[in-house]
Every structure is written in C-alpha cells, then in structure tokens.
C-alpha cells in the first residue's frame, strides 16, 4: 500500500538525507554518472553544505567500457572543490553480455591495453580481495571504513523493478528506515533516499535546478530510445545492448576502442535487436519452448560452468512452478530462453519476470504453493 503525504518527494528525500548525515560519521555517494545518481549527488551536496559537512565523498567504480561523454561528466563532478573524489580504476571483472566465448571483461587488467588512460588521481591498485563488481562495494567499506559508522547513498528506485519495491518497502533496515540494506558490519549500511521517485521526478529535479548531467541522455532521446532502455553505465551489460547499437554513431572513437577491447561487440551491432533478442515465436524446428531452451543451452553457451548454472536454475524453477497455470509456465519457459540468448546467467531479467508473475497471480486471485525441492 502506498501512503501519500502533503510534501513532495524532493522535500522528503532532503529530509531523509539530513537524517542520515545526523546519524552517520561518513556519508558516501555511490556515483555512476546516471540520472538517478546525479539526483542523489546534488541532494547530498545540498545537505552537506547545509550541515557544514563538505567536502562530500563521492565514489565511482570505473568499468572501463564507459561512454566517453559520461567520463567527461564524471570528471567535471570529481574536480569540484566540494567533492572528495574516490575514482576506482583497478583490475575487476565485469560480465560481458556480448560474447558466449568471453563472458568477462577484465577491466583495467595490468599489462593490457585499455580503452583510455587512467585518471591522475585514480585508485589503481585492487587491495580489496575480490575482482567481482557486486562484492567490491562491501569490500571497500570493510577495508577503508572498518571502524567508522558509515553509509552509502545510491540512486536505486522502486519504479524500475518489482524486486526493488519489495526490498525497499517490506522491512526496517535502520531504525524506522525501510529504504536501505544492512551489511555484515553493523556500522555499515546502504540507503536509497529517492526510492519512491518516478523517472519524471528525476528529470524535473534536474531541469528545475539546472543540474549538470550526462549528455548521452540527450542523444538517446533524439534517437527515440524508450526511457526504460536508457543506460549510461557499462556498455556491454545485459540490459544495455540496445544502447550499445548507438555507440558507433554517437561516439565513433569509443566504438573503435570497444571493438578492439572486446569480442562480440561488432556482431551485436550488425544484428536486429528485435529479431535476435526479443523472442516471441517458437522456431518451427522445435516441439515446445523447453526443447528450444535446452537446445540453446547445449549449443549456444560455450562454457560448461555457465551451462550448469542455466541447467540448475531452470530445474529448480520447473520443480517450484510445477503447479502454476499453463500460460504462466509457458511464459516462464520463454523468459528462460531469453536468458540463454542474452547470456544472462546472473538472471537479472528472469528475477524481474518472477516478481512480475507474482503480482499478476495476486491480481488474478490465484493462490498457489511452491513445491519444495
């Protein structure tokens, strides 16, 4: 249930951030250059100035395969006197959705030619004990803020995902706050103060306050890219492949560096996105979606470890969803097939699909029980 108040989301978010500055010794903005983190950055700057807590610490984990104009924007942010910059350009590995034979990009790998030069003030040595992007945030907190009561501010919004909606509204994280997440360290938290904003709220705040933002959004808008498909972060993410097709026209030098750095990128550009990835019809050579899905796992996926990840997840889902309505089961098989085509063995899209199904079933008044494996 949503609760509406007389104040607007802008005012509410400022009050949320004020509370966090009063509660935590260190407040760090996790920045990507995207529209949501742009809002978080500027709201946090307003509060930090108000509470005499400047400079504000801003953390950016550079994934190397980034839009050049986004890097230009981030450089403008990091060079502001009111910012304490923490620009990480160190060896990590990022999932590569453009290739079945090379599933990882080894970002900033020592001894390799990189897409661009490192920043003069960058943190270049990985001393955090992991190469995994998602694990890195926690590892940085543990090492650099071990005995400090601190929190990260992120631009996560519930409008974008049913999973996020449940995660940020269902239980208390810190005191009265639901819009955050706990960590293993009881002194460390992540918070999402704009969790209840719509994308319209985001762009209104940027426009009304004349905030600087990444110019790539303007280019994508001119190309007619749907708002939900506009991504600014790494160019080879499983949810960014449609934007990837625009890189050659918008930033030809970035495209040239990207094709030299990664396999599969140039192939994606020459494919029809709708026909290749937005699968709607079952090919005539297959009896059903299950047969087609399994065929793709065996013949399209080239890494045996990845094949097993797909097999195990699909087996678990089929057992759990055994008593689902037939139309939902067929939708599940289609979505699993898309996961294989996208090489999305992190199941980003599939997890969102599951939450959407739960909502559909609830709205249809269908009650069902998961079969325990």
N, C-alpha and C positions, 0 to 999 in steps of 0.2 A: 504494500500500500504506500502510495506517495502522500507526503504531507506538504501542503503548500503554505508558505508564510508570506507576510506582507513585504519583507525585504526581498531583494533580488539576489541572484547567485553571485554577482560581483561583490556585493557587500558581505554576504555570508562567507565567501571564500577569504576575504580580507580578515574577517574576524577569526576564522579557523587558523589562518597563518599567524595572526597575533598571538593566539593561544599557544601555538607550538613554539614560537620564539620565547614566550614566558616560561615554558616547561622544559626546553632543551638547551643545553650548553652550546651545541653546534647544530646548525640547520644547513643542510647541503641541498642544492638544487641539482637533480639529475637531468642533464640537458642533452637534447638530440638535434636541436635546430628546427624541430617540427612545430606546428602551430600551437599544440597543447603545452609543450614545454616552454614555448615563448610566453604564453599567458602566465604560467607558474613563475617563470623567471621575473617578469615585471611586477607581479603581485608581491613576490618575496622581496624585491628591491624596494617597493613602496614601504613595506612593513619594516625592513631592516633600517631604512633611513629614518623612519618614524621613531624607532626604538634605539637609535644610535648603535646599530649592530653592523655597520659597514666596515670593511668590505664583505660582500656576500660570497660564500664559497660556491662555485659552480663546477660541476664535474661532467666531463664529456669523454665517453669511451669511443674513440675513433675506430671505425670498422674498415678503414682504408677505401673500400669501394663505395665512395660517397659522391653525391653531386658536388661539382666544383663550386657552384653558387651557394650551396649550403655551407661549405667550408669557409667561403668568404664571409658569410653571415656570422658563423660561429667565431671567426677571427675578430670581427667587429665587437662581438659581445665580450670575448675574453680579454680584449685590450682596453676595456673600460676601466677607469681608475677605481670604481666602486665594486669591482669584481676581483675575487681571489681565484684565479684560474687553476683548474686541475685537468689538463688535457692529456689523456692517456693515449699514447701511440706505441703500444708494446705488443709483443707476439701473443695473439689469441687466435682461436679458430672459430669461424662463422659458417653456419650451414649454407651450402650453395645449392639453391633450387634449380639451377640452370643445367646441371650435369648429373647423369646417373653414374658416371665413372669416376668423377672427382667431387664427392659430396661435401668437401670442406674447402673454404678459402683460409689459408694460413696467413692471416693479416700480420703485416709488419714482421714477417719471418726474417730472422737475421741471415745475411748473406744473399738475399733475394732482391731483385729489382722491384721497387714499389711503385704504385700509381703516381705518387707525388713525394716531394721531400717532407721530412718531418719538421714540425714547428720548433723554433729555437728554445721555447720554454716547456716543451712536452716532457711527460714522464715516459721514458722509453724502455725501462727495464721491468720485466714482469717478475716481481718478487712475491707474488700472492698465491702461488701454489696451485694454480689452475689455468687452463687455456680456454675453458668454456665461458662463453659470454654471460650466460644467465647466472653462473656461480660467482662471477667476478665481483658483482656488486657487494655481496655478502663478505667475500674475502677481503675486499678493500676496507670495508667497515671494521672487520675484525683486526686487521693489522694496523691501520692508520688511526683508528679511533677506539682502541681496545678498552681503555678505562674512561671513556668520555660518554656522557649521556647525549646521544645524537640522533638525528632523524634525517632521512632522505625525503625530498619532495618530488613527486612525479606528476606527470600530466595525464594519468590514466582516467578515462571517463567511462561511465557505465552505459552510455548510449551506444557504444561500439560493440558491446558483447554481453550476452545474457550471463555468461560465466562471471564477468566482472561485476555485473549488477548484483548477483547473489553474494559474491565475495566481499563486496564493499557495503552491503546493507544488512547483512544477516546476523552479525555478532560483534560484540565490543572488542576492540583491539587495544586501546589505551584509554583508561578512564571511561568517559562517555562516548568516545570516538569509535565508529564502525568503519569509516573510510580509510582504512590502513591495513597494515600487516605486521605481525610480530616476527621476530627473528630468534635465533638460538640464544643470542645475547639479550638479557632482559633490559639492557640500557639502549638497545638499538631498535629503531622502527622505521618503516616506510609509510608515508601518508600521501593521499591523493585529494588535495583540497578542492579540486574542481570536478570531483567525481559525478556531480549531478548537472553539469553543464551540457548543453547541446552544441553541435558544431556552429549553429547560428550565434549562440552566446559567445563562442570563441572569437569568431570573426568580427562581431560587433565590438567586443572589447579592444581588439587590435585596431579597428578603424577609429573608434571613438577617442582612443588615447594616442593615436598616431604612433603606435609602437613599430619599431623596425621588425621585419620578418623575412623569411627566406623567399627569394624572388621566384623560385621554382614553382611555387603555388600559382603564380600568375600565368606562367607558361602552360601548366597543366590545365588551368581553367580555359585558356584560349583554345586548347586542343579539344575541349569538350569532355575532359576526363571526369567521371562521376566523383562527387565529393568523397564517397567512401573508398574510392580507389586511389586517392592522392596520398602517396607515401614519399617521405623525404629521407628516411633513414636508408640503410644499405640497399644497394641496387639489385641484389640477387636474392632477396628474401622471398619466401613462397607466396607472400601476399602482395609483392611488388612487381610481378612480372609484366603486368600491363603497362606500368610506368616505365619499365625498362625499355620497352619498344620505342619510347620517345627520346631516349638519351642521344641517339645518333644525330637527330635533327636539332635538339636543343643545345647539346654540348658535345660537338664532334671530337674535341680533344679528349674529353672524359671517355667517350666511346672507344676511341683508339687505344687508350691506356687499359680500359677494361677488357677488351678483346685479347690484348696481349697477356693480360694477367690471369684470365680465367677461361676455362673450356666451357663450351655450351652457350655462351652469351650470344654469339653471332647466329647460331641456329635459331634461338628464340626469336630474334628479330625478323627472321625470314618466314616464320610460321604464322598462320592465322590463329590468333589467341582464342577466338570463339570456337573454332573447329577443333583445335588441339587440346584445349583445357576445359572448356565448358561443355562437358559431355552430356548430351541429352538423349541420344538414341543408341540403343544396343546394336552393335555391328551384327550383320546377318549371319556371320560365321559362328556365333555363339548362342547356346541354348538360353542362357539367362545371365544376369549380371554377376552372379557368383562365379560362374565359369570364366567370364571375361576378366573379372578382378584377379582371379588366381592365375590366369594366363599372363597378365601383365606383371604380376609379382615375380613369376618364374623367368620371364623373357625380357622385361624392360629393366628391372632392377638388377644391377650387376654385382652388387656387394652382398655376400652371403649373410653377413651380420644384419644388414638392413632388411633382407628378405625375411629373416627370422623375427625381426621387430614387427613387420607387417603381419606375418602369419599369426604370431601370438596375440596381437591386439585384435585381429579380426575373429580369431577363435573365441576369445574372451567375450567379445561383443555378441557373437552369434548365440553363445550359451546364455548370456544375460538377457538377450532380446528374443528368446525363443517364443514367448507368449505375446509378443507385440502384434498389433493389427498388420495384415499383409501389406497394405500400402506403405506403412512406416518401415517395415522390413525391407521393402524394395528401395525406398529412399535411402536407407542405411547402406545398402549394397552399392548404390550409385555414388554415394559420398565416399565410401571406402575406395572405390575405383578411382575417383578424382584424387584421393590422397596418394595413390600409387603414381598416377600420371604426373602430379606435381612433385613427386619425390618428397612428400611431406611426412616423413616418418616421425616428426615431432607432433603430428596430428593437431596442428593449430586450427585448421578449418574443421576437422572432424569433431573436435571438442565443442566448437561453437554450434555445430549442427546438432549434437546431442542435447545441449541445453535448449535449443530452439524446439526440438521434438518434445521435450518435457513440457514446455509451455503449450504446445499445440494439443497434447494429450489432455492437459489440465483444462484447457478451454473447451475441449470436446466432451468433458466429463468422463473420460476414460481412466479407470483405475487399473493399474497393472503392477505386478510384483516381479522384481528382478529375481531370476533364478540364480541362486548362489552356486558358484563353481567350487 
